[in-house]
Amino acid sequence: MQRHALVLAAVLALAAPAGAQDWKGTGRLEGRVLDPDGKPVPDAVVKLALPARGGGGTSLKTDKKGRWAIGGVAAGTWNIDVEASGFTAKKVSATLAGEADRVPPIEVKLERAAAQGPPPEVVAALHAGDDAYKAGRYADARAEYEKLLGLRPDLAKPLHMQIARCYGQEGNVAKELEHLQPLLDADPTDQSLRLLMAQEALKGGLLDRGQELLRGVDDATVKDPNIYFNIAALLLNQQKAEAAVPYLSRAVALDPSFVDGYFQRGLANLQLGKIAEARADLQKVVELAPDSPQAATAKKGLEQLK
């Protein structure tokens, strides 16, 4: 077992990513902007910010098919603001758990802007909330969004989402989930919201709550292996390798060629002392992608496990 522990330390050291000092890294995000009819919106402005790294970020425009993509970004929860002429701006967020993760394309559907502008007090509250949020004054931002909620109860869903986002940036995951729960109660079939809440709970260390939410996920609706992979990554970050392995297994079941899934499951099995399982996963990595960085690490691990 001492020899296996030394092997584990060597393999994990080789696999560990270097820490970034700002929003730049080696990850990738992409998405598409659509109008209410599902048609692409070209030249929409997509602003990306990473508050955890000081609020740094960048902006870009969609192409004629409404698509955008950016590489060289760091891991973390990205705030994404989308604006386009003739449409109401929309705010979403996406979590890149690790720079090697593959996040599904982020689809944003914009609503057409109303012909008549909202009342001045509504505009004032919205601007005050957005300005406070951008300045990192999340408590002030929440107060303005709550004021706006009283003025426009018809905007309850996006405002609760924005209030939850404020709590998330403050690290108050319990209050974040408290504001998201009524939205889930209103639509228990909203799998995207349930998965978001589960991932936020896991990221905040609320493991029981996160796993409770995950138990409500309908696996038949999950088609993208990256969803399971990112959940596993959050569990691995919490040193919960045993809990992560089933999600990595689901990821590779959805996509038998998913190299990252086999690689991380191999490392997790090493942590658990399951040498035969780890060896099988690392061999699969070499078989599927012999020239990849993961394969180079896997080969070194396999040599030590002989």
HUZI-V794628 format. One record per residue. N is the residue number from 1. RES is the residue in three letters. PHI is phi in degrees with one decimal (NA if undefined). PSI is psi in radians with two decimals (NA if undefined). BURIAL is b if it has 9 or more other C-alpha atoms within 8 Angstrom, else e. Layout:
# HUZI-V794628
n:res:phi:psi:burial
N:RES:PHI:PSI:BURIAL
N:RES:PHI:PSI:BURIAL
This chain:
# HUZI-V794628
n:res:phi:psi:burial
1:MET:NA:-0.57:e
2:GLN:-63.8:-0.69:e
3:ARG:-63.7:-0.73:e
4:HIS:-65.1:-0.64:b
5:ALA:-63.8:-0.68:e
6:LEU:-66.4:-0.67:e
7:VAL:-62.1:-0.79:b
8:LEU:-58.7:-0.81:b
9:ALA:-61.4:-0.70:e
10:ALA:-66.7:-0.76:b
11:VAL:-66.4:-0.77:b
12:LEU:-64.8:-0.63:b
13:ALA:-64.5:-0.69:e
14:LEU:-68.2:-0.56:e
15:ALA:-87.3:-0.28:e
16:ALA:-68.9:2.28:e
17:PRO:-78.4:2.66:e
18:ALA:-77.1:2.48:e
19:GLY:-75.3:2.48:e
20:ALA:-96.2:2.69:e
21:GLN:-99.4:-0.23:e
22:ASP:-144.2:-2.69:b
23:TRP:-77.9:-0.16:b
24:LYS:-85.7:2.54:b
25:GLY:-164.4:-2.49:b
26:THR:-122.4:0.15:b
27:GLY:-82.3:-3.14:b
28:ARG:-144.7:2.44:b
29:LEU:-130.1:2.58:b
30:GLU:-152.7:2.85:b
31:GLY:-171.2:-3.00:b
32:ARG:-146.8:2.47:b
33:VAL:-112.7:2.21:b
34:LEU:-123.9:2.75:b
35:ASP:-89.4:3.10:b
36:PRO:-58.1:-0.39:b
37:ASP:-91.6:0.06:e
38:GLY:84.3:0.21:e
39:LYS:-90.6:2.61:e
40:PRO:-66.1:2.58:b
41:VAL:-111.2:1.80:b
42:PRO:-77.5:2.72:b
43:ASP:62.8:0.35:b
44:ALA:-71.5:2.48:b
45:VAL:-90.6:2.15:b
46:VAL:-111.4:1.97:b
47:LYS:-103.7:2.24:b
48:LEU:-118.2:2.32:b
49:ALA:-138.7:2.51:b
50:LEU:-118.7:1.56:b
51:PRO:-56.5:-0.61:b
52:ALA:-64.1:-0.33:e
53:ARG:-110.0:0.62:b
54:GLY:86.9:0.19:e
55:GLY:82.7:0.14:e
56:GLY:-68.8:2.81:b
57:GLY:171.6:-2.76:b
58:THR:-157.1:-3.12:e
59:SER:-141.9:2.73:e
60:LEU:-155.1:3.01:e
61:LYS:-116.5:2.69:b
62:THR:-77.4:2.69:b
63:ASP:-84.7:-2.98:b
64:LYS:-67.1:-0.29:b
65:LYS:-97.3:0.18:b
66:GLY:77.2:0.23:b
67:ARG:-98.4:2.66:b
68:TRP:-143.9:2.72:b
69:ALA:-158.3:2.56:e
70:ILE:-145.4:2.33:e
71:GLY:-108.4:3.07:e
72:GLY:73.0:0.62:b
73:VAL:-113.4:2.73:b
74:ALA:-86.2:2.87:b
75:ALA:-74.1:2.70:b
76:GLY:141.6:-3.09:b
77:THR:-92.0:1.99:b
78:TRP:-94.1:2.33:b
79:ASN:-89.6:2.26:b
80:ILE:-124.4:2.01:b
81:ASP:-106.9:2.26:b
82:VAL:-118.1:2.23:b
83:GLU:-132.2:2.49:b
84:ALA:-154.1:2.52:b
85:SER:-59.6:2.26:e
86:GLY:88.7:0.02:e
87:PHE:-129.2:2.73:b
88:THR:-78.6:2.29:b
89:ALA:-60.8:2.61:b
90:LYS:-134.0:2.48:b
91:LYS:-114.3:2.28:e
92:VAL:-136.6:3.05:e
93:SER:-141.2:2.73:e
94:ALA:-143.6:2.43:b
95:THR:-105.3:2.11:b
96:LEU:-102.4:1.69:b
97:ALA:-63.7:-0.57:b
98:GLY:-150.8:2.67:b
99:GLU:-66.2:-0.32:b
100:ALA:-89.3:-0.07:e
101:ASP:-67.5:2.71:b
102:ARG:-113.4:1.84:e
103:VAL:-87.1:2.34:b
104:PRO:-59.5:2.60:e
105:PRO:-53.3:2.38:e
106:ILE:-91.3:1.89:e
107:GLU:-94.1:2.20:e
108:VAL:-120.6:2.17:b
109:LYS:-106.6:2.09:b
110:LEU:-90.6:2.61:b
111:GLU:-98.0:2.52:e
112:ARG:-67.9:2.46:b
113:ALA:-68.1:2.45:e
114:ALA:-66.9:2.58:e
115:ALA:-63.5:-0.62:e
116:GLN:-108.5:2.33:e
117:GLY:-69.7:2.79:e
118:PRO:-70.1:2.86:e
119:PRO:-57.5:2.66:e
120:PRO:-57.0:-0.65:e
121:GLU:-67.9:-0.54:e
122:VAL:-69.6:-0.79:b
123:VAL:-61.1:-0.74:b
124:ALA:-63.0:-0.78:e
125:ALA:-65.4:-0.70:b
126:LEU:-65.3:-0.81:b
127:HIS:-64.1:-0.72:e
128:ALA:-63.4:-0.72:b
129:GLY:-65.3:-0.79:b
130:ASP:-66.0:-0.70:b
131:ASP:-64.6:-0.74:b
132:ALA:-64.7:-0.69:b
133:TYR:-63.3:-0.80:b
134:LYS:-63.7:-0.52:e
135:ALA:-83.4:-0.04:e
136:GLY:81.5:0.23:e
137:ARG:-94.8:1.33:b
138:TYR:-68.9:-0.59:b
139:ALA:-64.7:-0.74:e
140:ASP:-64.8:-0.70:b
141:ALA:-62.0:-0.76:b
142:ARG:-60.6:-0.72:b
143:ALA:-60.6:-0.71:b
144:GLU:-70.1:-0.70:b
145:TYR:-66.7:-0.63:b
146:GLU:-67.2:-0.64:b
147:LYS:-63.1:-0.75:b
148:LEU:-65.2:-0.60:b
149:LEU:-61.2:-0.65:b
150:GLY:-68.5:-0.54:e
151:LEU:-81.9:-0.58:e
152:ARG:-132.5:1.30:b
153:PRO:-62.1:-0.32:e
154:ASP:-69.5:-0.24:e
155:LEU:-100.9:0.43:e
156:ALA:-55.9:-0.78:b
157:LYS:-63.5:-0.96:e
158:PRO:-64.8:-0.55:e
159:LEU:-71.5:-0.72:b
160:HIS:-62.5:-0.65:b
161:MET:-63.2:-0.72:b
162:GLN:-71.0:-0.65:b
163:ILE:-63.9:-0.71:b
164:ALA:-62.5:-0.68:b
165:ARG:-62.1:-0.69:b
166:CYS:-60.2:-0.84:b
167:TYR:-61.6:-0.65:b
168:GLY:-62.6:-0.71:b
169:GLN:-68.0:-0.48:b
170:GLU:-81.7:-0.10:e
171:GLY:81.4:0.20:e
172:ASN:-96.6:1.38:b
173:VAL:-66.5:-0.60:b
174:ALA:-60.2:-0.79:e
175:LYS:-71.2:-0.59:b
176:GLU:-58.7:-0.83:b
177:LEU:-67.7:-0.55:b
178:GLU:-61.3:-0.63:b
179:HIS:-82.0:-0.41:b
180:LEU:-84.0:-0.47:b
181:GLN:-59.1:-0.75:e
182:PRO:-60.4:-0.56:e
183:LEU:-68.4:-0.66:b
184:LEU:-71.0:-0.66:b
185:ASP:-61.7:-0.64:e
186:ALA:-70.6:-0.49:e
187:ASP:-144.4:1.42:e
188:PRO:-62.1:-0.27:e
189:THR:-86.3:-0.03:e
190:ASP:-73.8:1.57:e
191:GLN:-67.3:-0.60:b
192:SER:-62.7:-0.76:e
193:LEU:-67.3:-0.73:e
194:ARG:-61.0:-0.75:b
195:LEU:-67.2:-0.67:b
196:LEU:-60.2:-0.83:e
197:MET:-62.8:-0.71:b
198:ALA:-62.6:-0.78:b
199:GLN:-67.9:-0.66:b
200:GLU:-65.2:-0.70:b
201:ALA:-63.0:-0.78:b
202:LEU:-65.0:-0.73:b
203:LYS:-62.6:-0.58:e
204:GLY:-86.3:0.07:e
205:GLY:84.7:0.10:e
206:LEU:-88.2:1.30:b
207:LEU:-65.5:-0.76:e
208:ASP:-61.7:-0.77:e
209:ARG:-65.3:-0.74:b
210:GLY:-62.0:-0.76:b
211:GLN:-71.0:-0.53:b
212:GLU:-63.7:-0.77:b
213:LEU:-64.5:-0.68:b
214:LEU:-65.3:-0.55:b
215:ARG:-64.6:-0.38:e
216:GLY:-87.4:-0.04:e
217:VAL:-76.4:2.30:b
218:ASP:-82.8:1.84:e
219:ASP:-58.8:-0.45:e
220:ALA:-66.5:-0.39:e
221:THR:-87.8:-0.17:e
222:VAL:-92.0:1.98:e
223:LYS:-109.9:-0.26:e
224:ASP:-104.7:2.08:b
225:PRO:-63.5:-0.37:b
226:ASN:-63.7:-0.50:b
227:ILE:-62.6:-0.86:b
228:TYR:-66.0:-0.65:b
229:PHE:-61.9:-0.77:b
230:ASN:-67.8:-0.62:b
231:ILE:-62.4:-0.78:b
232:ALA:-61.8:-0.69:b
233:ALA:-61.5:-0.71:b
234:LEU:-64.9:-0.70:b
235:LEU:-66.3:-0.68:b
236:LEU:-65.2:-0.62:b
237:ASN:-64.6:-0.41:e
238:GLN:-94.9:0.24:e
239:GLN:61.3:0.63:e
240:LYS:-113.7:1.11:b
241:ALA:-60.8:-0.72:b
242:GLU:-62.6:-0.68:e
243:ALA:-73.0:-0.48:b
244:ALA:-75.9:-0.59:b
245:VAL:-55.8:-0.78:b
246:PRO:-59.5:-0.61:e
247:TYR:-72.6:-0.61:b
248:LEU:-66.0:-0.61:b
249:SER:-66.1:-0.67:b
250:ARG:-66.3:-0.65:b
251:ALA:-62.2:-0.83:b
252:VAL:-74.1:-0.38:b
253:ALA:-69.5:-0.65:e
254:LEU:-70.6:-0.62:b
255:ASP:-137.5:1.67:e
256:PRO:-63.0:-0.15:e
257:SER:-104.3:0.26:e
258:PHE:-79.3:1.60:b
259:VAL:-59.9:-0.80:b
260:ASP:-60.0:-0.61:e
261:GLY:-64.3:-0.80:b
262:TYR:-64.9:-0.71:b
263:PHE:-62.5:-0.88:b
264:GLN:-68.1:-0.60:b
265:ARG:-67.0:-0.63:b
266:GLY:-61.7:-0.77:b
267:LEU:-64.9:-0.70:b
268:ALA:-64.5:-0.72:b
269:ASN:-65.7:-0.58:b
270:LEU:-61.8:-0.77:b
271:GLN:-59.7:-0.61:b
272:LEU:-84.2:-0.02:e
273:GLY:76.5:0.27:e
274:LYS:-91.6:1.41:b
275:ILE:-66.6:-0.75:b
276:ALA:-62.7:-0.77:e
277:GLU:-65.1:-0.72:b
278:ALA:-62.3:-0.76:b
279:ARG:-61.5:-0.76:b
280:ALA:-62.1:-0.72:b
281:ASP:-68.1:-0.74:b
282:LEU:-66.5:-0.63:b
283:GLN:-65.2:-0.62:b
284:LYS:-65.6:-0.67:b
285:VAL:-60.5:-0.82:b
286:VAL:-63.2:-0.67:b
287:GLU:-65.9:-0.75:e
288:LEU:-79.2:-0.65:e
289:ALA:-141.9:1.24:b
290:PRO:-61.1:-0.39:b
291:ASP:-103.2:0.14:e
292:SER:-83.1:2.78:e
293:PRO:-58.7:-0.63:e
294:GLN:-63.1:-0.68:b
295:ALA:-65.4:-0.64:b
296:ALA:-61.7:-0.74:b
297:THR:-68.0:-0.74:b
298:ALA:-61.1:-0.70:b
299:LYS:-62.0:-0.73:b
300:LYS:-63.6:-0.71:b
301:GLY:-64.3:-0.72:b
302:LEU:-65.1:-0.65:b
303:GLU:-63.0:-0.65:e
304:GLN:-74.3:-0.41:e
305:LEU:-87.6:-0.07:b
306:LYS:-65.8:NA:e
